Amino acid sequence: MAPTRQQGGSQSPWPTLDEQLREAGAPQGSALAKLIADNQDFSMLRAEEAQDKLRLPPWLRVHWRKNHPDYTYIPGDPTGGYPLALRDMYIWMTLHPDLKAASNQSGSTSD
């Protein structure tokens, strides 16, 4: 059985906001920290997702579900109903917590 955590005065299988911020390495006040905080409605997720092995944080799953409300999960789908690229996006976000792509630092232009 997975450990439960106190969240909002009740037992929850989901990590707390602080745990999620730490796991993502999200600096306080960063765009990533805001994105994580804005996606805490775990009622949008299936209960079994709390113990799956997809290595996708719950806030990112919620964000995906908010932006793809018409997607239907198919039982037995090994992806859990999430695109495989979502894991790569998570890694990128942890490396760029301002959520901005690096600009061309060289100053050169191509003709």
Backbone bond lengths (Angstrom), bond angles and torsions (degrees), N, CA, C in turn:
res aa  C-N    CA-C-N  psi(-1)  N-CA   C-N-CA  omega(-1)  CA-C   N-CA-C  phi
1 M - - - 1.455 - - 1.525 109.18 -
2 A 1.311 116.39 135.23 1.466 121.32 -179.11 1.523 110.19 -72.84
3 P 1.326 117.34 146.99 1.457 118.68 178.04 1.519 110.51 -66.28
4 T 1.326 114.91 148.71 1.454 119.39 176.46 1.516 108.30 -107.57
5 R 1.321 115.61 157.55 1.458 121.47 -178.17 1.511 108.71 -127.93
6 Q 1.293 115.37 152.66 1.456 120.23 174.65 1.515 108.41 -74.51
7 Q 1.315 116.70 127.03 1.460 120.73 178.17 1.512 106.96 -149.43
8 G 1.320 117.04 114.06 1.449 120.67 -179.70 1.520 112.49 65.54
9 G 1.352 117.90 29.44 1.443 121.30 176.30 1.526 114.23 84.04
10 S 1.320 118.78 3.98 1.460 120.14 178.90 1.522 109.52 -134.44
11 Q 1.331 115.51 164.33 1.465 120.51 178.49 1.521 109.02 -71.34
12 S 1.318 116.60 138.90 1.457 121.25 179.97 1.522 109.52 -141.15
13 P 1.326 117.37 138.86 1.467 119.08 175.27 1.525 112.27 -78.62
14 W 1.317 117.02 -6.41 1.468 121.73 -175.53 1.514 110.52 -92.22
15 P 1.339 117.53 149.38 1.464 120.49 177.07 1.526 111.03 -67.66
16 T 1.321 115.14 153.19 1.461 120.32 177.40 1.527 109.47 -70.63
17 L 1.312 116.17 165.38 1.466 120.66 176.86 1.519 110.14 -57.80
18 D 1.328 117.88 -45.50 1.470 120.16 179.82 1.518 111.66 -59.92
19 E 1.326 117.47 -41.22 1.462 120.58 178.35 1.525 111.05 -63.38
20 Q 1.317 116.74 -40.07 1.461 120.65 179.68 1.528 111.50 -67.07
21 L 1.321 116.58 -41.05 1.469 120.77 178.42 1.524 110.42 -63.06
22 R 1.329 116.33 -42.96 1.467 120.65 178.06 1.525 111.03 -63.88
23 E 1.329 116.72 -46.25 1.473 121.24 -178.96 1.528 111.25 -58.23
24 A 1.330 116.69 -39.56 1.464 121.37 -179.05 1.529 112.26 -82.68
25 G 1.326 117.70 -11.23 1.462 120.35 -176.26 1.514 111.63 65.22
26 A 1.329 115.78 33.22 1.472 121.26 -175.68 1.531 110.56 -80.08
27 P 1.323 117.40 115.19 1.468 119.77 177.43 1.528 110.84 -62.99
28 Q 1.317 115.80 143.49 1.456 120.92 178.20 1.526 109.83 -55.86
29 G 1.326 116.56 132.12 1.455 122.07 177.91 1.525 114.61 83.24
30 S 1.330 117.62 -1.86 1.466 120.06 -178.68 1.531 110.90 -76.69
31 A 1.323 114.62 163.71 1.468 119.78 176.54 1.529 110.46 -61.33
32 L 1.318 117.28 -35.91 1.464 120.77 177.76 1.523 110.78 -65.21
33 A 1.318 117.71 -43.24 1.471 120.97 178.32 1.525 110.63 -60.47
34 K 1.321 117.00 -39.66 1.470 120.55 178.36 1.519 110.57 -67.04
35 L 1.326 117.39 -42.62 1.458 121.37 179.13 1.534 110.49 -60.65
36 I 1.315 116.14 -43.33 1.467 120.52 178.78 1.528 109.94 -62.68
37 A 1.327 116.75 -48.23 1.469 121.11 -178.37 1.526 112.02 -63.36
38 D 1.313 117.15 -33.08 1.471 121.39 -177.97 1.527 113.34 -78.22
39 N 1.318 117.69 -4.46 1.464 120.53 -175.85 1.530 111.03 -128.20
40 Q 1.318 114.75 62.71 1.460 121.56 -177.31 1.528 113.77 -112.73
41 D 1.324 118.27 11.87 1.472 121.30 -179.43 1.527 109.69 -84.62
42 F 1.331 115.99 80.30 1.453 120.99 -175.34 1.521 112.88 -72.91
43 S 1.325 117.42 -5.59 1.470 119.64 174.79 1.527 110.54 -66.84
44 M 1.326 117.09 -14.47 1.467 121.74 177.66 1.529 111.71 -77.02
45 L 1.333 116.68 -13.23 1.458 121.57 -175.16 1.525 111.06 -100.20
46 R 1.325 115.81 156.26 1.459 121.28 174.79 1.530 108.41 -77.53
47 A 1.312 117.23 143.14 1.470 121.85 -177.18 1.526 112.37 -54.84
48 E 1.332 117.22 -39.50 1.467 120.01 -177.01 1.525 112.71 -67.38
49 E 1.323 117.98 -14.38 1.463 120.02 179.02 1.530 112.00 -67.51
50 A 1.322 116.76 -21.20 1.465 120.20 -180.00 1.526 111.63 -65.34
51 Q 1.340 117.47 -21.13 1.459 120.77 -178.28 1.524 114.26 -120.26
52 D 1.326 118.61 7.84 1.463 118.16 -178.72 1.532 110.72 -74.00
53 K 1.291 116.43 173.32 1.476 122.39 -175.29 1.530 112.91 -108.12
54 L 1.333 117.73 23.43 1.464 120.79 -175.76 1.526 113.98 -74.35
55 R 1.301 118.41 -17.66 1.474 122.90 -178.87 1.530 111.89 60.16
56 L 1.335 115.48 36.42 1.467 121.51 173.27 1.517 107.75 -111.04
57 P 1.322 118.10 125.84 1.459 119.10 -179.69 1.532 111.03 -65.44
58 P 1.321 116.82 150.15 1.466 119.33 -176.64 1.525 113.59 -61.42
59 W 1.319 118.16 -35.40 1.467 119.82 -179.81 1.523 111.08 -63.39
60 L 1.348 117.93 -35.03 1.458 121.04 179.46 1.533 110.57 -71.92
61 R 1.315 116.62 -34.92 1.459 121.27 175.58 1.534 109.89 -63.65
62 V 1.335 115.54 -44.72 1.476 119.93 178.71 1.522 109.70 -61.71
63 H 1.320 116.81 -45.14 1.466 121.00 179.20 1.536 110.12 -58.14
64 W 1.330 117.09 -44.56 1.465 121.55 178.61 1.527 109.81 -60.47
65 R 1.327 116.36 -46.34 1.471 120.08 -177.52 1.533 111.29 -64.51
66 K 1.320 117.44 -39.71 1.473 120.76 178.53 1.527 110.60 -60.55
67 N 1.319 116.15 -37.94 1.460 120.69 -175.97 1.528 114.16 -90.32
68 H 1.325 116.63 -6.03 1.469 121.93 178.60 1.533 108.89 -137.55
69 P 1.329 117.24 60.93 1.469 120.51 -174.47 1.524 114.24 -66.47
70 D 1.303 118.11 -20.29 1.463 120.85 -177.40 1.528 113.17 -90.12
71 Y 1.330 116.64 -4.02 1.458 119.39 -179.40 1.530 109.34 -69.57
72 T 1.312 117.03 135.72 1.454 122.13 179.18 1.521 109.35 -110.05
73 Y 1.320 116.60 125.72 1.456 122.24 177.14 1.528 109.03 -74.87
74 I 1.305 116.44 135.64 1.457 122.29 177.61 1.528 107.42 -105.98
75 P 1.341 117.83 116.25 1.473 119.91 179.74 1.529 111.39 -52.21
76 G 1.318 114.70 137.30 1.461 120.40 -179.25 1.512 113.94 90.23
77 D 1.331 118.25 -7.87 1.465 121.66 178.54 1.532 108.33 -66.10
78 P 1.345 118.70 116.52 1.467 120.56 -176.66 1.524 113.90 -65.51
79 T 1.321 117.84 -16.08 1.469 119.93 178.39 1.526 111.43 -84.90
80 G 1.327 116.84 -6.28 1.461 119.92 -177.17 1.509 112.39 71.30
81 G 1.325 116.83 7.98 1.452 120.60 -179.15 1.519 113.76 90.70
82 Y 1.317 116.64 9.55 1.463 121.04 -178.73 1.526 109.73 -111.41
83 P 1.337 117.15 146.19 1.472 118.40 177.24 1.526 109.95 -67.89
84 L 1.310 116.42 143.99 1.466 120.73 -179.44 1.521 111.70 -61.02
85 A 1.321 117.85 -29.15 1.469 121.66 -179.07 1.529 112.34 -67.71
86 L 1.322 117.60 -14.85 1.463 119.82 -178.58 1.530 111.31 -61.74
87 R 1.312 117.90 -35.20 1.472 121.29 178.01 1.529 109.96 -64.48
88 D 1.338 117.13 -42.67 1.466 120.57 177.65 1.519 111.09 -63.88
89 M 1.321 116.43 -38.27 1.467 120.51 178.19 1.526 109.93 -63.56
90 Y 1.330 117.05 -40.55 1.464 120.89 178.31 1.527 110.50 -61.24
91 I 1.311 116.76 -45.65 1.470 120.43 179.38 1.526 110.08 -60.86
92 W 1.334 117.53 -43.91 1.461 120.75 178.60 1.524 110.20 -60.12
93 M 1.333 117.08 -44.34 1.469 120.07 -178.65 1.523 111.74 -62.47
94 T 1.331 117.67 -36.93 1.468 119.25 179.34 1.521 111.31 -69.20
95 L 1.326 116.87 -27.50 1.470 121.15 177.86 1.524 112.57 -84.34
96 H 1.338 117.04 -19.05 1.467 123.27 -178.96 1.526 108.97 -132.28
97 P 1.344 118.25 69.15 1.467 120.38 -173.73 1.526 114.77 -64.84
98 D 1.338 117.03 -10.86 1.464 118.92 173.05 1.529 110.22 -81.00
99 L 1.343 116.17 -9.23 1.468 125.44 179.20 1.524 112.71 60.47
100 K 1.321 114.75 31.88 1.463 120.70 176.51 1.515 108.55 -119.23
101 A 1.326 115.76 136.15 1.458 120.69 177.33 1.521 109.05 -68.85
102 A 1.296 116.11 148.79 1.459 120.94 177.98 1.520 108.98 -65.23
103 S 1.316 115.29 139.83 1.465 118.76 178.11 1.515 109.08 -90.01
104 N 1.304 116.75 165.96 1.451 122.41 178.01 1.521 107.87 -70.44
105 Q 1.320 116.95 108.63 1.454 122.15 -175.94 1.531 113.29 -83.27
106 S 1.325 117.74 -15.51 1.466 119.66 -173.51 1.514 112.93 -73.52
107 G 1.321 116.87 -23.42 1.452 119.48 -178.85 1.511 112.97 79.04
108 S 1.333 117.26 -3.91 1.468 118.61 -179.35 1.525 110.32 -84.40
109 T 1.295 114.22 155.51 1.466 120.40 176.89 1.508 107.84 -122.76
110 S 1.283 116.18 151.38 1.468 119.11 177.30 1.500 108.85 -99.91
111 D 1.306 116.16 143.14 1.464 121.15 -178.72 1.482 111.17 -91.60
